[in-house]
């Protein structure tokens, strides 16, 4: 009889250790998913709305885990339930981050931002070249550079929500086109006056 009690005590100890180890990885999985969501937002693979939904799921799973382990035990059924929820959220994170439409959108936004910055840089170089060559006065250059700085600030405000609408892109393009035309006109106004 005593032998059976020792065996029962050892089995109980092993079960407790295994149960403790079995649910010890749940918080690690939750932290891993949290890190993947944060990384997805930073990289632009996840929109703020997608991240909020995934975050809500993760918060709910964390609360369920805390309730299930409040008594110090996690039954196999509870463990299986948590595993299913974590697997579903894990799959949703993967699907949202690898959504081809999302990647195309992010790539397009990066291309727009790159094009905008290239155009700003190009116009700045043309203004500086105009000052060096004497085609632009310092006053004209200051006005044109102020326009570029204002557009860059405007661009930052427009994309503060994480994206640029088609209308915002068109507005920025029009402003850059107008400044481009002003640079050309200012650089060539002295020659036009001389011909008259």
C-alpha positions as CSV (number, residue, x, y, z in Angstrom):
1,X,0.0,0.0,0.0
2,X,2.8,2.3,0.9
3,X,4.4,1.6,-2.4
4,X,1.2,2.7,-4.2
5,X,1.1,5.9,-2.3
6,X,4.7,6.7,-3.2
7,X,4.0,6.0,-6.9
8,X,0.8,8.1,-6.7
9,X,2.8,10.9,-5.1
10,X,5.5,10.7,-7.8
11,X,2.9,10.7,-10.6
12,X,1.2,13.7,-9.1
13,X,4.5,15.5,-8.9
14,X,5.4,14.6,-12.5
15,X,1.9,15.8,-13.6
16,X,2.3,19.1,-11.7
17,X,5.8,19.6,-13.2
18,X,4.6,18.7,-16.7
19,X,1.5,20.9,-16.3
20,X,3.7,23.8,-15.1
21,X,6.0,23.3,-18.1
22,X,3.1,22.8,-20.4
23,X,1.6,26.2,-19.7
24,X,4.9,28.0,-19.2
25,X,5.2,28.4,-23.0
26,X,1.8,30.1,-23.3
27,X,3.1,33.5,-22.1
28,X,6.1,33.0,-24.4
29,X,3.7,32.4,-27.4
30,X,1.7,35.5,-26.4
31,X,4.8,37.6,-26.2
32,X,6.0,36.3,-29.5
33,X,2.7,37.2,-31.2
34,X,2.8,40.6,-29.6
35,X,6.3,41.2,-31.0
36,X,5.1,40.1,-34.5
37,X,2.2,42.5,-34.4
38,X,4.4,45.4,-33.3
39,X,6.9,44.5,-36.0
40,X,4.1,44.3,-38.6
41,X,2.9,47.8,-37.7
42,X,6.4,49.2,-37.9
43,X,7.2,47.6,-41.3
44,X,3.8,48.6,-42.7
45,X,2.8,45.0,-43.3
46,X,-0.2,45.5,-40.9
47,X,-2.5,48.5,-40.9
48,X,-3.4,50.1,-37.5
49,X,-6.9,48.5,-37.9
50,X,-5.6,45.0,-38.5
51,X,-3.2,45.4,-35.6
52,X,-6.0,46.5,-33.3
53,X,-8.1,43.4,-34.1
54,X,-5.1,41.1,-33.6
55,X,-4.2,42.9,-30.4
56,X,-7.8,42.5,-29.1
57,X,-7.6,38.7,-29.8
58,X,-4.3,38.5,-28.0
59,X,-5.7,40.5,-25.0
60,X,-8.7,38.1,-24.8
61,X,-6.4,35.0,-24.9
62,X,-4.2,36.5,-22.2
63,X,-7.2,37.2,-20.0
64,X,-8.5,33.6,-20.6
65,X,-5.1,32.2,-19.7
66,X,-5.0,34.2,-16.5
67,X,-8.5,33.0,-15.5
68,X,-7.7,29.4,-16.3
69,X,-4.5,29.4,-14.3
70,X,-5.8,31.4,-11.3
71,X,-6.1,28.1,-9.4
72,X,-2.5,27.2,-10.3
73,X,-3.6,24.4,-12.7
74,X,-4.2,24.1,-16.4
75,X,-6.2,21.1,-17.4
76,X,-5.5,19.4,-20.8
77,X,-8.8,20.7,-22.1
78,X,-8.0,24.3,-21.1
79,X,-4.5,23.9,-22.6
80,X,-6.0,22.6,-25.9
81,X,-8.5,25.5,-25.9
82,X,-5.7,28.0,-25.5
83,X,-3.6,26.3,-28.1
84,X,-6.4,26.5,-30.6
85,X,-7.0,30.2,-29.9
86,X,-3.2,31.0,-30.2
87,X,-3.0,29.0,-33.4
88,X,-5.9,30.9,-34.9
89,X,-4.5,34.3,-34.0
90,X,-1.0,33.1,-35.2
91,X,-2.6,32.2,-38.6
92,X,-4.4,35.6,-38.7
93,X,-1.2,37.5,-38.1
94,X,0.5,35.5,-40.9
95,X,-2.4,36.0,-43.3
96,X,-2.7,39.8,-42.6
97,X,1.1,40.3,-42.8
98,X,1.3,38.3,-46.1
99,X,-1.8,39.7,-47.7
100,X,-0.7,40.5,-51.3
101,X,-3.0,43.5,-51.4
102,X,-1.4,44.8,-48.3
103,X,2.1,44.3,-49.7
104,X,1.2,46.0,-52.9
105,X,-0.3,48.9,-51.0
106,X,2.8,49.3,-48.8
107,X,5.1,49.0,-51.8
108,X,3.0,51.6,-53.6
109,X,3.1,54.0,-50.6
110,X,6.9,53.5,-50.4
111,X,7.2,54.2,-54.1
112,X,5.1,57.4,-53.7
113,X,7.2,58.5,-50.8
114,X,10.4,57.8,-52.6
115,X,9.2,59.6,-55.7
116,X,8.2,62.6,-53.6
117,X,11.5,62.8,-51.8
118,X,13.4,62.4,-55.2
119,X,11.4,65.3,-56.6
120,X,12.1,67.4,-53.6
121,X,15.9,66.6,-53.8
122,X,15.9,67.3,-57.5
123,X,14.2,70.7,-57.1
124,X,16.6,71.6,-54.2
125,X,19.6,70.8,-56.4
126,X,18.2,72.9,-59.3
127,X,17.7,75.8,-56.9
128,X,21.2,75.6,-55.5
129,X,22.6,75.3,-59.0
130,X,20.6,78.4,-60.0
131,X,22.1,80.4,-57.1
132,X,25.7,79.2,-58.0
133,X,25.2,80.1,-61.7
134,X,23.5,83.5,-60.9
135,X,20.2,82.5,-62.6
136,X,18.5,82.9,-59.2
137,X,18.9,85.6,-56.6
138,X,19.2,84.5,-52.9
139,X,15.7,86.0,-52.3
140,X,14.2,83.9,-55.2
141,X,16.0,80.8,-53.9
142,X,14.7,81.4,-50.4
143,X,11.1,81.5,-51.6
144,X,11.5,78.4,-53.6
145,X,13.2,76.5,-50.7
146,X,10.5,77.7,-48.3
147,X,7.9,76.2,-50.7
148,X,9.8,72.8,-50.6
149,X,10.1,72.9,-46.8
150,X,6.3,73.6,-46.6
151,X,5.6,70.7,-49.0
152,X,7.7,68.3,-47.0
153,X,5.9,69.3,-43.8
154,X,2.6,68.9,-45.5
155,X,3.6,65.5,-46.8
156,X,4.5,64.4,-43.2
157,X,1.1,65.6,-41.9
158,X,-0.7,63.8,-44.8
159,X,1.0,60.5,-44.1
160,X,0.8,60.7,-40.3
161,X,-2.2,58.3,-40.4
162,X,0.0,55.7,-42.2
163,X,-1.1,56.2,-45.7
164,X,-1.6,58.8,-48.5
165,X,-5.0,58.9,-50.3
166,X,-5.1,59.3,-54.1
167,X,-6.3,62.9,-53.6
168,X,-3.4,63.7,-51.3
169,X,-0.9,62.3,-53.7
170,X,-2.5,64.3,-56.5
171,X,-2.3,67.5,-54.4
172,X,1.4,66.9,-53.6
173,X,2.1,66.3,-57.3
174,X,0.3,69.6,-58.3
175,X,2.3,71.5,-55.7
176,X,5.6,70.0,-56.9
177,X,4.7,70.7,-60.5
178,X,3.9,74.4,-59.6
179,X,7.2,74.8,-57.7
180,X,9.0,73.1,-60.6
181,X,7.5,75.7,-63.0
182,X,8.4,78.5,-60.6
183,X,12.0,77.3,-60.6
184,X,12.1,77.3,-64.4
185,X,10.5,80.7,-64.7
186,X,12.7,82.3,-62.1
187,X,15.9,80.8,-63.6
188,X,14.9,82.1,-67.1
189,X,13.3,85.4,-66.3
190,X,16.5,87.5,-66.7
191,X,17.1,86.1,-70.2
192,X,13.5,86.9,-71.2
193,X,13.9,90.5,-70.0
194,X,17.1,90.9,-71.9
195,X,15.5,89.8,-75.2
196,X,12.8,92.4,-74.9
